[in-house]
Amino acid sequence: MSAPGPRRDAVVIGAGPAGLMAAEVLAAAGVTVTLIEAKPSVGRKFLMAGKSGLNLTMDLPPEPLLAAYAEAADWLRPMIEGFDADAVQGWARGLGQELFTGSTGRVFPVAMKASPLLRAWLARLDGLGVARRTRWRWTGWAGAALRFETPEGERMLEAGVTVLALGGASWARLGSDGTWAGILAARGVDLAPFRPANAGLRVTWSPHMGAVLGHPLKGVAFRAGALASRGEAVISARGLEGGGVYAVSRAVREGAPLHLDLVPDLDLAEVTARLARPRGKASLANHLRKALKLGPERLALLQEFGRPLPRDPAALAARIKALPVRHHGLRPLDEAISTAGGVRGAALDARLMLTALPGVFCAGEMLDWEAPTGGYLLTGCLATGRWAGLGALEWLREAG
């Protein structure tokens, strides 16, 4: 009797965007794919992202798109160029999603949520024969077999190739709890420690801020180190949350002081000139409202972080244009939108296969890269998922 031939099946662990994309690539090439998810349903963080409008990508050429990935750009270049903003949009349209591009270049489905796209994607995977297993938690290996905790007890699976797309370490309740790090570290995989990315700020407010808690903060600019943002934020009971803060959170995490420009559309000279106008019997607050059109939120922040306020118009203008924000650092790791850290590029070959574990590929947020919100995160996950799927397919072909 002849020996059995090489296996032509794959196990993809983690059913977020990166895992779903890897499963699609493999199944479309005729590989038998089993998709494993620890939670009762797939794509939970993906669906959460869609609650505020699913930002798929940024409508940018490859070079400015890549710049958002900072020091990881060179590593990710072939992956992003292989599945760039145009490709992401074409893929989504292929799943029946009508798209639009906002004024800032962000691309969204017209439906402004993730569920229609996810349903169409899962239907495509079903049509390709992808088997799904939910409530299966990966716990490592037993010899050559993958080991899982399931509602029916421990289960083992063997496959010709494995793709890990297990997420980072934020939003554990949605499935990304980072517990895989210990499993891989024990196998000699080089990991960077997890750190919060795209995270809000912890601020202990004075009682006077109570009147503006929960209010949106608009018309300001955030600056920390080399990063700047004109995005919005919310003055929450716990601090500052929202895209404007997330965009500069990396610099804050690395120790750069944070400043607010309360009137970014006016230069320092214009602010000084307006403040120098006679104010008569008007209070300083009323003078600021009239001269600079500062609303209650910006006035409250000026009082919170700027006191004692300078009397000199030039000094007060400088304070308004660069208001130092006192805070206690970023929100905890599990509350961050995403995480930095994970599997280092040096632990992987050019196909995203772990050099310490031949036949095991990694994708998505479990890799050591970070990017701001604005579609870059999802584009990175889709692109690396596709790349890992192509690498896994090549591995199977070589084995055959």
PAKE-725259 format. One record per residue: x negated, y negated, z of N, C-alpha, C in turn; residue in one letter. Coordinates in pm, whole numbers, padded with zeros to 5 digits, always signed. Example, Ala and Ser with C-alpha at 12.3 -4.5 7.8 and 13.67 -1.06 7.14 Angstrom:
-01319+00569+00780-01230+00450+00780-01320+00330+00780A -01285+00225+00708-01367+00106+00714-01290-00003+00787S 
END
This chain:
-00086+00120+00000+00000+00000+00000-00089-00124+00000M -00054-00221-00081-00135-00342-00089-00110-00431+00032S -00210-00513+00067-00197-00606+00179-00099-00716+00143A -00026-00770+00243+00068-00878+00212-00006-01001+00160P +00059-01074+00072-00001-01195+00017+00002-01309+00117G -00061-01420+00082-00061-01536+00171+00079-01591+00190P +00102-01645+00308+00235-01700+00339+00260-01824+00257R +00387-01844+00217+00428-01962+00141+00536-02037+00217R +00522-02040+00351+00622-02110+00430+00555-02214+00519D +00636-02310+00565+00585-02419+00647+00678-02445+00763A +00620-02485+00873+00696-02532+00989+00662-02680+01007V +00763-02763+01011+00747-02906+01038+00808-02933+01174V +00728-02985+01266+00774-03008+01403+00790-03158+01426I +00912-03198+01451+00945-03340+01468+01029-03388+01352G +01156-03423+01379+01249-03457+01271+01282-03605+01270A +01177-03689+01284+01190-03830+01257+01155-03856+01111G +01139-03981+01071+01112-04011+00930+00990-03940+00873P +00879-03933+00949+00758-03868+00897+00781-03719+00876A +00845-03654+00972+00871-03511+00958+00969-03480+00848G +01074-03560+00838+01171-03539+00731+01107-03556+00593L +01018-03656+00581+00952-03677+00453+00859-03562+00419M +00782-03514+00518+00694-03399+00494+00776-03277+00453A +00890-03255+00519+00976-03142+00485+01029-03155+00343A +01065-03277+00303+01116-03299+00168+01011-03267+00062E +00889-03315+00084+00781-03291-00013+00755-03141-00028V +00747-03071+00082+00718-02928+00078+00833-02849+00015L +00955-02879+00058+01069-02803+00006+01091-02830-00142A +01067-02953-00185+01084-02986-00326+00986-02910-00413A +00874-02867-00354+00775-02789-00428+00800-02638-00418A +00912-02601-00358+00948-02459-00351+00901-02387-00227G +00847-02458-00131+00802-02396-00007+00921-02375+00086V +00924-02263+00154+01026-02237+00256+00991-02316+00381T +01080-02405+00422+01050-02498+00531+01148-02479+00646V +01092-02472+00767+01172-02476+00888+01138-02605+00961T +01240-02686+00986+01223-02815+01051+01268-02802+01196L +01178-02837+01289+01202-02816+01432+01219-02952+01501I +01318-02962+01589+01341-03084+01666+01375-03048+01810E +01310-03117+01906+01334-03088+02047+01470-03138+02095A +01519-03246+02035+01646-03304+02077+01764-03232+02011K +01886-03258+02059+02002-03190+02001+02034-03232+01858P +01981-03346+01814+02005-03392+01678+01879-03459+01626S +01872-03478+01496+01750-03529+01433+01756-03681+01416V +01641-03742+01397+01632-03882+01360+01686-03979+01462G +01671-03951+01590+01734-04036+01692+01672-04177+01699R +01540-04184+01693+01477-04317+01697+01506-04391+01566K +01513-04320+01457+01548-04377+01328+01687-04441+01334F +01782-04371+01395+01916-04423+01409+01919-04544+01502L +01840-04539+01609+01832-04653+01699+01778-04776+01627M +01676-04756+01543+01620-04868+01466+01726-04931+01377A +01820-04851+01331+01922-04902+01241+02033-04979+01310G +02036-04977+01443+02143-05048+01513+02135-05199+01493K +02014-05249+01473+01999-05394+01449+01973-05424+01302S +02003-05329+01216+01977-05345+01072+01851-05269+01036G +01862-05167+00955+01750-05079+00925+01652-05148+00831L +01541-05195+00886+01438-05262+00805+01345-05156+00746N +01367-05124+00619+01296-05014+00555+01151-05047+00523L +01127-05165+00472+00992-05202+00429+00987-05352+00411T +00870-05402+00372+00854-05542+00331+00832-05544+00181M +00900-05633+00113+00888-05643-00032+00759-05717-00067D +00647-05644-00054+00515-05702-00074+00432-05613-00166L +00337-05672-00241+00240-05591-00314+00153-05511-00216P +00082-05410-00264+00005-05323-00174-00095-05395-00084P -00168-05493-00134-00272-05555-00051-00216-05629+00069E -00122-05721+00052-00065-05785+00172+00011-05688+00261P +00068-05585+00202+00134-05483+00284+00031-05411+00371L -00081-05373+00312-00186-05303+00385-00247-05389+00495L -00253-05520+00474-00315-05608+00573-00248-05598+00709A -00121-05562+00711-00049-05551+00837-00099-05437+00925A -00173-05344+00867-00222-05228+00942-00361-05252+01000Y -00410-05374+00985-00535-05419+01050-00648-05321+01023A -00718-05277+01129-00837-05194+01110-00805-05056+01055E -00678-05015+01059-00639-04885+01002-00610-04894+00853A -00618-05013+00795-00578-05032+00655-00661-04946+00559A -00794-04942+00578-00877-04863+00487-00843-04715+00495D -00819-04668+00616-00783-04527+00635-00649-04496+00569W -00552-04584+00588-00417-04560+00536-00400-04597+00390L -00500-04664+00331-00484-04717+00196-00430-04614+00095R -00490-04497+00080-00436-04406-00022-00293-04363+00008P -00258-04357+00135-00123-04314+00172-00020-04422+00141M -00054-04549+00178+00038-04660+00152+00046-04688+00002I -00068-04683-00067-00064-04705-00212+00015-04594-00281E +00013-04474-00224+00087-04364-00282+00236-04372-00256G +00276-04449-00155+00418-04466-00125+00437-04606-00071F +00427-04703-00160+00429-04843-00122+00571-04896-00111D +00584-05028-00099+00717-05087-00079+00812-05055-00194A +00762-05058-00317+00847-05025-00431+00893-04880-00426D +00800-04792-00386+00835-04650-00378+00938-04624-00268A +00923-04691-00155+01020-04676-00046+01159-04718-00095V +01164-04829-00166+01293-04877-00215+01353-04782-00318Q +01268-04731-00408+01317-04637-00507+01368-04509-00443G +01297-04463-00340+01340-04342-00268+01475-04364-00202W +01492-04479-00135+01619-04507-00068+01734-04520-00168A +01707-04584-00280+01812-04595-00383+01847-04458-00438R +01746-04371-00446+01771-04234-00491+01861-04156-00398G +01871-04204-00273+01962-04143-00176+02095-04218-00170L +02119-04300-00271+02248-04367-00283+02261-04494-00202G +02149-04550-00156+02156-04670-00072+02135-04795-00155Q +02231-04885-00150+02215-05016-00211+02134-05102-00116E +02035-05174-00168+01943-05249-00083+01951-05399-00113L +01902-05478-00017+01883-05621-00042+01758-05668+00031F +01698-05774-00019+01578-05831+00041+01613-05965+00103T +01581-05979+00233+01610-06103+00304+01511-06213+00269G +01534-06329+00326+01452-06446+00294+01307-06430+00337S +01282-06344+00436+01144-06322+00482+01077-06205+00413T +01144-06144+00315+01086-06030+00244+01121-05896+00302G +01197-05893+00409+01235-05764+00470+01344-05698+00387R +01331-05568+00369+01425-05493+00285+01516-05410+00374V +01647-05422+00349+01749-05352+00428+01848-05281+00336F +01910-05173+00384+02028-05122+00315+02143-05222+00331P +02225-05235+00230+02342-05322+00241+02429-05279+00357V +02432-05150+00386+02510-05099+00499+02456-05145+00633A +02330-05192+00638+02267-05245+00758+02263-05145+00874M +02258-05018+00841+02241-04917+00945+02178-04794+00884K +02131-04704+00972+02054-04590+00927+02138-04467+00897A +02257-04459+00955+02332-04333+00946+02368-04290+00804S +02411-04381+00713+02441-04332+00578+02318-04276+00507P +02204-04342+00524+02082-04292+00462+02042-04158+00521L +02049-04146+00653+02011-04019+00717+02102-03905+00671L +02232-03932+00663+02323-03827+00616+02288-03781+00475R +02260-03877+00386+02224-03842+00249+02092-03767+00245A +01998-03806+00329+01867-03740+00334+01882-03595+00382W +01959-03576+00487+01979-03440+00538+02052-03353+00435L +02146-03413+00363+02214-03336+00258+02116-03294+00150A +02023-03382+00116+01920-03346+00019+01834-03231+00071R +01794-03239+00198+01712-03132+00256+01789-03001+00263L +01918-03010+00295+02000-02889+00295+02002-02827+00155D +02016-02911+00054+02017-02862-00083+01885-02798-00124G +01777-02840-00061+01645-02782-00089+01619-02658-00005L +01716-02622+00082+01702-02500+00161+01626-02516+00291G +01605-02640+00337+01533-02661+00463+01619-02613+00579V +01565-02523+00660+01635-02475+00779+01602-02567+00896A +01703-02601+00977+01681-02688+01092+01704-02612+01221R +01617-02638+01317+01631-02583+01452+01626-02700+01549R +01732-02722+01623+01732-02828+01723+01730-02766+01863T +01693-02850+01959+01672-02806+02098+01558-02705+02109R +01467-02712+02015+01346-02629+02020+01228-02721+02054W +01169-02702+02170+01056-02785+02212+00925-02709+02194R +00837-02768+02118+00706-02705+02093+00619-02714+02218W +00559-02602+02256+00475-02598+02376+00333-02552+02346T +00298-02538+02220+00162-02499+02184+00159-02372+02101G +00052-02297+02119+00032-02174+02040+00017-02053+02131W +00055-01940+02078+00025-01811+02138-00045-01730+02030A -00178-01729+02033-00253-01673+01922-00232-01758+01798G -00189-01698+01689-00164-01773+01566-00023-01827+01558A +00062-01788+01653+00204-01825+01647+00230-01956+01721A +00322-02033+01668+00372-02151+01736+00472-02108+01842L +00463-02170+01958+00548-02130+02071+00649-02241+02101R +00773-02200+02126+00880-02296+02150+00965-02255+02269F +01008-02356+02345+01113-02336+02445+01246-02366+02375E +01340-02272+02383+01469-02291+02318+01580-02255+02417T +01704-02290+02386+01814-02252+02476+01827-02101+02494P +01773-02026+02400+01780-01879+02408+01654-01818+02468E +01566-01905+02520+01440-01856+02577+01323-01887+02484G +01208-01834+02518+01088-01862+02439+01096-01794+02303E +01054-01868+02200+01052-01815+02065+00915-01842+02003R +00875-01755+01913+00748-01769+01841+00776-01777+01691M +00700-01860+01624+00709-01870+01478+00568-01871+01420L +00550-01801+01311+00426-01811+01235+00459-01871+01099E +00362-01942+01045+00383-02006+00915+00251-02021+00844A +00259-02039+00712+00138-02059+00635+00075-02194+00663G +00154-02291+00703+00104-02425+00731+00199-02493+00830V +00143-02584+00911+00222-02656+01011+00200-02806+00994T +00307-02882+00999+00298-03028+01002+00355-03076+01135V +00274-03150+01210+00318-03209+01335+00354-03356+01309L +00477-03392+01343+00523-03531+01329+00600-03565+01456A +00527-03571+01567+00586-03571+01700+00604-03709+01762L +00573-03814+01687+00595-03948+01739+00489-03991+01838G +00505-04111+01889+00411-04166+01986+00454-04134+02128G +00454-04236+02213+00489-04214+02353+00583-04323+02404A +00669-04375+02318+00768-04473+02361+00908-04419+02331S +01004-04465+02408+01143-04420+02394+01154-04268+02408W +01103-04219+02522+01101-04074+02544+01240-04013+02533A +01342-04088+02573+01477-04031+02567+01523-04003+02425R +01455-04064+02327+01488-04038+02186+01399-03930+02126L +01302-03881+02204+01221-03769+02157+01072-03791+02153G +01026-03917+02156+00882-03944+02147+00825-03959+02286S +00786-03848+02349+00739-03856+02486+00588-03836+02500D +00518-03808+02389+00373-03796+02391+00318-03674+02462G +00402-03579+02500+00351-03462+02573+00261-03374+02486T +00271-03392+02355+00187-03313+02265+00039-03347+02282W +00009-03465+02337-00131-03507+02347-00214-03409+02427A -00159-03360+02537-00232-03263+02619-00257-03133+02546G -00162-03091+02465-00178-02966+02389-00293-02979+02290I -00295-03090+02217-00399-03107+02116-00535-03134+02180L -00537-03212+02287-00664-03239+02354-00728-03110+02402A -00648-03016+02450-00700-02887+02497-00760-02805+02384A -00722-02838+02260-00776-02769+02143-00891-02847+02078R -00939-02949+02147-01055-03022+02097-01025-03133+01999G -00899-03178+01993-00862-03287+01902-00894-03420+01969V -00962-03509+01897-01002-03639+01950-00883-03735+01947D -00846-03787+02064-00729-03874+02077-00767-04009+02136L -00702-04113+02089-00713-04244+02151-00599-04259+02251A -00623-04322+02366-00516-04335+02467-00398-04415+02413P -00279-04380+02459-00159-04453+02419-00157-04590+02485F -00109-04689+02406-00091-04825+02457+00037-04882+02395R +00107-04970+02468+00230-05026+02411+00201-05116+02292P +00284-05108+02192+00277-05195+02074+00417-05247+02045A +00425-05367+01990+00556-05428+01964+00642-05425+02091N +00587-05481+02196+00651-05475+02327+00687-05615+02376A +00790-05622+02460+00829-05747+02521+00734-05784+02636G +00755-05905+02687+00672-05958+02796+00747-05948+02928L +00673-05915+03033+00729-05917+03167+00706-06056+03228R +00815-06122+03265+00807-06255+03324+00898-06258+03446V +00847-06313+03555+00930-06337+03674+00976-06482+03668T +01103-06502+03642+01156-06636+03621+01186-06708+03752W +01176-06839+03749+01223-06923+03859+01375-06926+03856S +01438-06958+03972+01586-06958+03975+01650-07049+03870P +01584-07159+03833+01647-07252+03738+01667-07192+03600H +01598-07081+03571+01613-07017+03441+01741-06938+03428M +01813-06921+03538+01936-06841+03535+02036-06889+03432G +02038-07018+03406+02136-07074+03313+02112-07033+03169A +01990-06990+03136+01961-06956+02996+01927-06808+02978V +01938-06729+03083+01910-06586+03067+02010-06523+02971L +01959-06442+02881+02042-06381+02778+02057-06465+02653G +02002-06587+02656+02014-06675+02540+01906-06645+02436H +01938-06662+02308+01834-06649+02205+01742-06771+02208P +01617-06746+02176+01517-06852+02167+01480-06867+02021L +01518-06982+01963+01495-07004+01820+01412-07130+01800K +01357-07142+01680+01285-07263+01644+01155-07283+01718G +01089-07174+01755+00960-07183+01824+00858-07097+01749V +00733-07114+01784+00625-07030+01730+00546-06974+01848A +00510-06847+01836+00428-06779+01936+00286-06767+01882F +00188-06791+01968+00048-06775+01928-00029-06705+02038R -00106-06604+02000-00195-06535+02092-00316-06488+02013A -00433-06535+02049-00552-06500+01973-00537-06541+01828G -00564-06448+01737-00555-06477+01594-00414-06453+01539A -00321-06411+01623-00186-06379+01577-00090-06493+01603L +00001-06514+01509+00104-06618+01524+00234-06566+01464A +00346-06615+01516+00476-06568+01469+00579-06679+01483S +00668-06689+01384+00783-06780+01391+00911-06701+01419R +00900-06578+01462+01018-06497+01487+01093-06542+01610G +01214-06488+01625+01299-06523+01738+01272-06432+01857E +01329-06468+01971+01318-06388+02092+01444-06409+02174A +01456-06332+02280+01565-06346+02376+01504-06370+02513V +01559-06465+02586+01517-06489+02724+01597-06393+02811I +01540-06278+02839+01612-06176+02917+01580-06191+03065S +01654-06120+03146+01631-06125+03290+01492-06074+03326A +01435-05993+03239+01305-05933+03268+01190-06003+03198R +01220-06098+03110+01111-06166+03040+01152-06213+02903G +01064-06195+02806+01089-06233+02667+01087-06109+02580L +01189-06091+02499+01201-05975+02412+01230-06023+02270E +01191-05943+02171+01229-05974+02034+01111-05985+01940G +01144-05995+01811+01043-05988+01707+00935-06091+01718G +00968-06213+01761+00866-06316+01774+00757-06279+01871G +00796-06217+01983+00700-06172+02084+00628-06046+02037V +00703-05954+01977+00642-05828+01933+00525-05854+01837Y +00542-05955+01752+00441-05981+01649+00306-06021+01707A +00305-06074+01828+00178-06116+01889+00141-06029+02008V +00218-05922+02033+00197-05843+02154+00063-05771+02155S +00010-05738+02037-00120-05673+02037-00227-05765+02097R -00228-05891+02055-00327-05984+02107-00307-06005+02258A -00182-06008+02303-00154-06021+02446-00207-05899+02520V -00182-05782+02465-00231-05658+02526-00383-05659+02540R -00450-05720+02444-00596-05723+02444-00653-05841+02522E -00563-05915+02591-00610-06017+02684-00604-06160+02637G -00554-06186+02517-00546-06324+02469-00434-06399+02539A -00456-06525+02577-00347-06604+02635-00239-06630+02532P -00117-06641+02580-00002-06665+02492+00044-06809+02508L +00069-06875+02394+00119-07012+02393+00244-07020+02305H +00332-07109+02344+00452-07138+02267+00441-07277+02206L +00473-07288+02081+00489-07418+02017+00640-07442+02011D +00688-07536+02090+00831-07559+02099+00888-07636+01981L +00801-07699+01902+00846-07775+01783+00750-07748+01667V +00748-07628+01616+00648-07592+01514+00662-07667+01382P +00776-07730+01358+00793-07803+01232+00741-07946+01239D +00695-07988+01356+00640-08123+01374+00493-08111+01414L +00408-08195+01355+00268-08190+01396+00248-08272+01524D +00129-08259+01580+00101-08322+01709+00120-08473+01703L +00075-08535+01595+00085-08680+01583+00231-08725+01582A +00316-08651+01511+00458-08688+01504+00525-08670+01641E +00492-08560+01710+00550-08538+01843+00508-08650+01938V +00380-08687+01933+00330-08795+02019+00402-08926+01989T +00418-08957+01862+00485-09081+01823+00629-09084+01872A +00699-08973+01861+00838-08969+01904+00850-08984+02055R +00757-08920+02126+00762-08930+02272+00725-09070+02322L +00649-09143+02242+00605-09277+02281+00713-09383+02261A +00824-09346+02197+00931-09443+02179+00990-09483+02315R +01030-09607+02329+01091-09650+02455+01213-09564+02489P +01225-09525+02613+01337-09440+02651+01436-09512+02742R +01404-09634+02781+01496-09710+02864+01526-09640+02994G +01654-09628+03026+01693-09564+03153+01718-09414+03136K +01695-09362+03020+01719-09220+02996+01623-09135+03076A +01672-09023+03126+01584-08928+03195+01488-08866+03094S +01383-08804+03148+01287-08739+03058+01356-08628+02978L +01444-08554+03043+01513-08445+02973+01596-08499+02857A +01668-08608+02881+01749-08667+02773+01660-08724+02664N +01547-08782+02704+01453-08835+02606+01400-08723+02516H +01367-08609+02576+01319-08493+02499+01428-08439+02406L +01549-08439+02456+01659-08392+02371+01676-08481+02249R +01672-08611+02271+01696-08704+02162+01576-08713+02068K +01455-08721+02125+01336-08743+02042+01296-08619+01965A +01310-08501+02028+01260-08377+01967+01369-08275+01941L +01493-08309+01978+01607-08217+01960+01583-08084+02032K +01526-08092+02150+01505-07971+02230+01636-07929+02295L +01677-07806+02272+01797-07753+02334+01768-07702+02475G +01870-07648+02541+01853-07607+02681+01750-07496+02700P +01737-07407+02602+01642-07296+02618+01498-07347+02615E +01468-07432+02517+01331-07483+02508+01299-07579+02622R +01397-07657+02663+01375-07744+02778+01349-07664+02905L +01424-07556+02922+01405-07472+03041+01265-07411+03042A +01218-07366+02926+01084-07307+02920+00977-07412+02943L +01000-07532+02894+00903-07639+02920+00893-07668+03069L +01007-07671+03137+01005-07691+03282+00943-07571+03354Q +00969-07452+03303+00919-07330+03367+00767-07319+03360E +00713-07347+03242+00570-07323+03220+00485-07451+03213F +00552-07567+03201+00476-07689+03175+00459-07783+03292G +00527-07759+03404+00519-07850+03516+00384-07842+03588R +00336-07956+03643+00397-08089+03632+00379-08145+03491P +00487-08202+03437+00482-08253+03300+00402-08383+03296L +00309-08394+03202+00230-08517+03191+00320-08636+03156P +00284-08754+03207+00357-08876+03173+00308-08936+03042R +00182-08914+03013+00123-08968+02890+00182-08898+02768D +00235-08974+02670+00297-08909+02553+00205-08812+02480P +00078-08848+02464-00014-08759+02392-00036-08629+02469A -00052-08639+02600-00073-08518+02681+00053-08433+02685A +00171-08498+02694+00296-08422+02693+00318-08355+02558L +00285-08425+02451+00297-08364+02317+00209-08242+02305A +00086-08249+02357-00005-08135+02352+00051-08017+02431A +00117-08048+02545+00177-07941+02624+00292-07876+02548R +00373-07955+02482+00488-07903+02408+00443-07819+02287I +00332-07861+02226+00282-07789+02108+00204-07663+02143K +00159-07651+02268+00083-07533+02309+00114-07504+02455A +00237-07460+02480+00285-07436+02615+00233-07301+02664L +00150-07298+02768+00097-07169+02816+00206-07088+02885P +00219-06962+02846+00323-06874+02900+00261-06786+03009V +00310-06801+03130+00264-06716+03241+00347-06588+03241R +00279-06476+03244+00351-06348+03238+00272-06241+03311H +00332-06123+03321+00270-06010+03390+00233-05898+03292H +00211-05934+03167+00173-05834+03069+00293-05780+02993G +00268-05678+02915+00372-05620+02830+00462-05527+02909L +00580-05503+02853+00671-05404+02911+00603-05267+02912R +00649-05175+02999+00586-05043+03007+00586-04968+02874P +00498-04872+02864+00479-04796+02740+00610-04739+02687L +00691-04682+02773+00813-04616+02726+00916-04715+02674D +00901-04844+02708+00996-04946+02661+00947-05018+02537E +00827-04985+02491+00774-05049+02371+00845-04996+02247A +00852-05078+02143+00911-05034+02017+00827-04921+01957I +00696-04932+01970+00605-04831+01916+00482-04824+02004S +00390-04736+01969+00268-04720+02047+00145-04723+01957T +00038-04776+02013-00094-04758+01954-00156-04636+02019A -00263-04585+01958-00325-04464+02010-00270-04339+01945G -00326-04226+01982-00285-04099+01924-00402-04030+01857G -00375-03950+01757-00478-03872+01689-00568-03966+01609V -00695-03967+01642-00789-04055+01573-00812-04008+01429R -00841-04104+01342-00871-04070+01204-00988-03975+01191G -01085-03986+01281-01203-03899+01276-01170-03754+01304A -01053-03727+01362-01013-03589+01393-00945-03522+01275A -00927-03595+01164-00851-03547+01050-00934-03553+00923L -00903-03466+00829-00968-03480+00699-00886-03575+00613D -00924-03591+00488-00858-03688+00401-00714-03652+00371A -00676-03527+00399-00538-03484+00374-00450-03493+00499R -00505-03542+00609-00440-03549+00740-00431-03412+00806L -00526-03324+00773-00535-03196+00843-00634-03210+00958M -00600-03153+01074-00688-03153+01189-00809-03066+01161L -00927-03123+01171-01048-03045+01144-01068-02937+01249T -01017-02959+01371-01029-02858+01476-00927-02746+01462A -00823-02768+01380-00715-02670+01366-00676-02658+01219L -00753-02585+01140-00722-02571+00998-00579-02524+00974P -00513-02587+00879-00375-02552+00849-00273-02630+00930G -00320-02720+01018-00230-02803+01098-00249-02948+01057V -00142-03013+01012-00146-03150+00962-00067-03240+01058F -00100-03368+01058-00033-03465+01145+00016-03584+01064C +00124-03645+01109+00182-03759+01037+00259-03848+01131A +00282-03971+01086+00369-04062+01157+00303-04135+01272G +00383-04166+01371+00337-04249+01481+00242-04176+01576E +00230-04046+01564+00134-03975+01648-00010-04000+01603M -00027-04059+01485-00159-04099+01438-00198-04232+01501L -00329-04257+01512-00379-04377+01578-00381-04495+01482D -00264-04552+01460-00251-04677+01385-00135-04754+01446W -00133-04882+01425-00020-04963+01468+00006-05072+01365E +00127-05122+01367+00166-05228+01275+00279-05305+01338A +00300-05429+01296+00413-05506+01350+00545-05453+01300P +00652-05496+01367+00785-05467+01314+00803-05546+01184T +00908-05513+01112+00930-05581+00984+00922-05484+00868G +00942-05354+00895+00938-05254+00790+00806-05183+00778G +00700-05240+00839+00568-05178+00829+00563-05043+00902Y +00629-05035+01017+00627-04911+01093+00692-04798+01015L +00810-04824+00962+00882-04719+00889+00809-04683+00760L +00756-04783+00690+00679-04753+00569+00558-04665+00603T +00488-04696+00712+00373-04615+00752+00412-04472+00785G +00525-04454+00852+00570-04319+00886+00609-04241+00761C +00682-04304+00671+00722-04236+00547+00599-04201+00463L +00505-04295+00452+00388-04273+00367+00298-04163+00423A +00276-04164+00554+00190-04059+00611+00262-03925+00614T +00394-03925+00630+00468-03800+00622+00457-03738+00484G +00472-03821+00383+00456-03772+00246+00315-03720+00223R +00215-03794+00271+00076-03755+00250+00044-03623+00319W +00092-03607+00441+00070-03480+00513+00141-03366+00441A +00261-03393+00388+00331-03290+00313+00255-03248+00189G +00199-03345+00117+00117-03314-00001-00009-03237+00038L -00070-03278+00150-00189-03206+00197-00157-03063+00236G -00043-03045+00304-00002-02910+00343+00028-02825+00220A +00088-02886+00120+00116-02814-00004-00014-02772-00073L -00112-02859-00074-00242-02825-00132-00309-02711-00056E -00296-02714+00077-00354-02608+00160-00292-02473+00125W -00159-02470+00109-00091-02346+00074-00136-02296-00063L -00152-02387-00156-00193-02347-00290-00335-02291-00290R -00422-02355-00209-00558-02302-00196-00559-02164-00134E -00471-02144-00035-00463-02013+00030-00411-01905-00064A -00332-01949-00163-00276-01854-00257-00370-01818-00367G 
END
